[in-house]
């Protein structure tokens, strides 16, 4: 079933390869509703595209997920590539599972996808509160200096605070 997909024609005798060559998308109508392996969970590296590909054009494709805040309307279905993320949906949990359900007549197949959000994605706009109790009569001035070891680069980053409150 690996025959389903886009094929491009190029002239192998020419040294000049044209970028805008003619292409053909080939569907194969047989017993399988999708060319994707249905016996495994496919790990996604991004939520921008979920490759739910049917074997032939008459197959209905639906995207499902049990993740909090998921709404299928965030995605647009394009038959040759799958579901494209239109809105800036951010999953709440670090692990998101999707199921593409393929139906044709009385048959149904599904493909499972998994997306694991990396820790550094959660800390992009992280705000932390630190409370330090200083006795009023003990000290006249306090300087608080913080450093955070970046999860992504391993380098130390100085933290600057714009909002310091004395209570």
N, C-alpha and C positions, 0 to 999 in steps of 0.2 A: 504493500500500500504506500510505499515511499514515492510513488509516481505523482501524487497530488502536489501541486506547487507551481511556481512561476519558472518558466523556461525562457532564456534569452538566446537569440541567434546572433552570432558574430562570424565574421569572415576570418578563418584561421590562416588563410594565405597572405593576408595583409598585415603589414607591420603597424598600421594605424588602427588602433582599437577604438571604436566609437563608443562613447559613454552612453549616448542616447540610442541604444540599439532596440530593435523590435523585440517584443516579448509576448508570451502567451501563457495564460494561467490554465492549467490542466486539472480538471476534476475527473474522478474515477468513480462511477456508480457501481457499487458491489455490496457485499454483505456488511462491511464495516461502515459506520457512520462518520468516523474521523480517522485520519491517518496517524494520529497521535497515539502512543502506547497508553492503553487504559489500565494497565496493571501496576502503575507506579505513581508516586507523587512527584510532580515536576516543580523544582525550586525556581522561583522567579527572582531576578536580580533587581527588578524595578516594578513599580505598579503602573507605569506609563502604558504598558501593553500586556494584555493577557492573551496568549495565542490559542484561542479556541477556534480550531480550523475544522470545517466539515469536509467530508469526502466529496460531496456533490451539492449542488445549489439548492436542492429541495429540502435539505435537512434544516430543521429549526434548531437554533442555538440559544440557550439561556444561561446567564451568569448568576450564580448564587453564592452567598457567603453568610455565615452566622456572626460575623464580626460586628461589634457595636458601631453604630453610625453608618453602616454600609447602606448604600442606596444604588441600585442598578442604574438609575438615571444619571449617575456620575460618569458612566461609560457609554460610548457610542460603538455599536457593532459594525465592523467592516469585514465582510465575508472573507476576503483574501488574507487578512492579517490578524483578526480577532477583535478584542474589546480594547478601545483606546480610552484612557482616562481624560475626561474633559475638564472636570473641576479639580480644585486642589483638595482632594479628600485626604485626610491624615488619619490612618487607623489608630484607635485608642490603644490596642494591645500591641506587643512586640512581635507577635506571630499571627498572621492572617491567612486563613485558608479559603480558597475559592473552589467552586465546582462548576465546570462547564457541562451542561446537560444537552445532549444531542438527541433529537427525536425525529423519527420519520415513520409515518403510518403507525404501526403498533410496536415498533422497536425503540429502544432507548439505550444509550451508552453515556458514560460520564468520564471526564478526565479531572483529576484533582491537582490543584496547584497550591503552593505554599510560598508565602513571602515572610521572611524574617527581617524585621526592622533592626538595624544596627544601633547599638547604644548611643553612638555619637549623634544619630539623628534626633534622639530625644533631648539632647542637651544643647541644641542650636540656640534656643532662646530661653535658657534656663535661668530662673531667678531663685536664689536661695536667701533665706533669712538666717542671720546669726545673731543670737542674743548674748550680750556680755553684761553681767551685773557688776557694776563698780559702785562701791559705797561712796556716797556724796562727799563725805568729809575726808576720805582717803587720798584723793587725787584731784588735781585741778584740771589736768589735760590728759587725754588718752589718744593714742594713735593706734589704729587697727590696720594691720597689713595682712593681706591674704594672698596666697598663691595657689593655683590649681594646676595639677599635672594633667595636661591634655590627653584624653583617651586616644585621640587620633594620631598625634605626632610624638607623644612622650615628652614634649618640651614644657617647661614651666611658663605659665602666663600670669602676668600681674592682673589683679582684679581691681577695678576702680568703681567706687560707689558714688552715685549721684544723689542718693537718698539716704542720708544719715539722720536719724532722729534720736534725740536725747530725751528720755522719759524720766 
